[in-house]
């Protein structure tokens, strides 16, 4: 999958991570990744629903 980033929120429309998070994901510790994963569902509300096909 290729990320498409929403300019207003700075989040990927597919995974809700930021570009820096995506770029460093493989170098993050399990704890760092878990922290981000726990935040993802809440980040969805930061994106215009029209961009998500809603």
C-alpha positions as CSV (number, residue, x, y, z in Angstrom):
1,X,0.0,0.0,0.0
2,X,1.2,3.5,-0.8
3,X,0.4,6.1,1.9
4,X,-1.7,9.1,1.1
5,X,-1.2,11.9,3.7
6,X,-3.9,14.3,4.6
7,X,-2.3,17.8,4.6
8,X,-4.5,19.2,7.3
9,X,-3.9,16.5,9.9
10,X,-0.5,15.1,8.6
11,X,-1.9,11.6,9.0
12,X,-1.9,8.8,6.5
13,X,-5.5,8.1,5.3
14,X,-5.0,4.4,5.5
15,X,-3.0,3.7,8.7
16,X,-3.4,7.1,10.6
17,X,0.4,7.3,11.3
18,X,2.5,10.4,10.5
19,X,5.2,10.3,7.9
20,X,8.0,10.4,10.6
21,X,6.3,7.4,12.3
22,X,6.0,5.5,9.0
23,X,9.7,6.2,8.1
24,X,11.1,5.1,11.5
25,X,8.6,2.2,12.2
26,X,11.1,-0.6,11.6
27,X,13.6,1.0,13.9
28,X,11.1,1.6,16.8
29,X,11.0,-0.6,19.9
30,X,8.0,-2.8,20.5
31,X,6.9,-0.3,23.2
32,X,7.1,2.7,20.9
33,X,5.0,0.9,18.2
34,X,2.5,-0.3,20.8
35,X,2.0,3.3,22.1
36,X,1.4,4.5,18.5
37,X,-1.0,1.6,17.7
38,X,-3.0,2.5,20.9
39,X,-3.5,6.1,19.6
40,X,-4.5,5.2,16.0
41,X,-8.3,4.8,16.4
42,X,-8.5,8.3,18.1
43,X,-6.5,9.9,15.3
44,X,-9.2,8.9,12.8
45,X,-11.4,11.7,14.1
46,X,-8.8,14.2,13.1
47,X,-9.4,13.5,9.4
48,X,-12.2,14.9,7.3
49,X,-14.7,12.0,6.9
50,X,-15.1,12.9,3.3
51,X,-11.5,11.9,2.7
52,X,-12.1,8.5,4.2
53,X,-15.0,7.8,1.9
54,X,-17.6,8.4,4.6
